[in-house]
Amino acid sequence: MKTFPLQIVDVNQVYDAINLGRRIDVAWPDERMRARGGRSHWRDWLPEKGMEGQVVHRWVPCHRDPSKRSHVDRIILLVKVDDKYVPIAESGVQDLGAEV
């Protein structure tokens, strides 16, 4: 997948607990990303409005491939911010593709 830059505009759309390995959670692209992709790893750090990162994966509702399937009725993007991974609804970010 080609990565592209974006900015977080709504932190209320972050899925900070879908990395816990529960059956209802999404299938992560790899274990390292999953381990760094939620509040359990972030500890005192939280994503904030205005933070920028790169999209490294996306989950889409009803996708045939389980590794690309969203567990809710919206697209979820996996955004790499520094050494952390932030799962966030597509509507919670702004594409910076042409601005960077």
N, C-alpha and C positions, 0 to 999 in steps of 0.2 A: 504494500500500500504506500502510495506517495504521501509524505507528511506535508502539512501546511500549517503556517502560524495562525494563532488566534488569541483572543483576549477573553478572559472570564468577565461576564457582565452581570451574572446573577448567581451568587453562591448558594442560594436556596435550591438550586437545581443539581447540586453535587450529590452523587450517590456514594456516601462515605463508608458504607458497610456492605458493599456487594463483593468484597474480596474475602469473605469469611469461609468460603468453600461449602456453603449450604447448597442443597439440591436446587433451591429456587433461584440461586444466583446465576449470573452469566458465566459462560466458559471463557476463561482468560487466554490470551495468545501465548503466554508462557508463565511459569511459576514465579519467576523473579518479578515480573510486572505485578502479579497478583499480590505478592508479599509486600510490595511498596505502594499498593493502590487503595489505601483506606486509612481511616482513623487509627486502626490498630498499629500501623507503622508510623503514621505522621506524629503521633503523641501530641506535643504542644503546638505543632505547626498546623495551620488551617489555610485552605485556599482563600484568597481575597479578591474582591472586585478589582479589575485592572491588571491582575497577573497575566503574563503571557506565557504561552507554551506551544508545543508541537503536537498535532494529532498523530497518534501512532497506531490507533485501531478504532474501529467503529462497530457497534452492535445495532442491528436493524430488526424491527419487529417482523416476525413471521419468515425470517430468512431460512432457506432450506438447510444451510450449513449450521449446525449447532454452535460452532465456534464463533459465528458471526451473528447469532440470534440474540436480540434484546429480550429481557424477561418482562418488560413492560411495553406499553403501546406507543413508545417514542424511541427515536434514535438516540443512542448514548455514545458519546465520543470518549475515548481514552486519551487524555492530554498529559504529556510529559512536561512537568514544571520542575526544573532543576533535576534532582535525583528522585523525584516523587511522581506517582501516576495518579491523575485525578479523573475519575469517571464522572461525566457531567452530561446532562441532556443537551442536545444540539441547540435548543432554544436559549440556553444559558451562556452562550458564547457568541463572539463576533469574529468573523473571518477577517484576518489582516493580510490576506494574500497579496493584494495589490499595493498595500500601504507600506510593507516592509522592504 
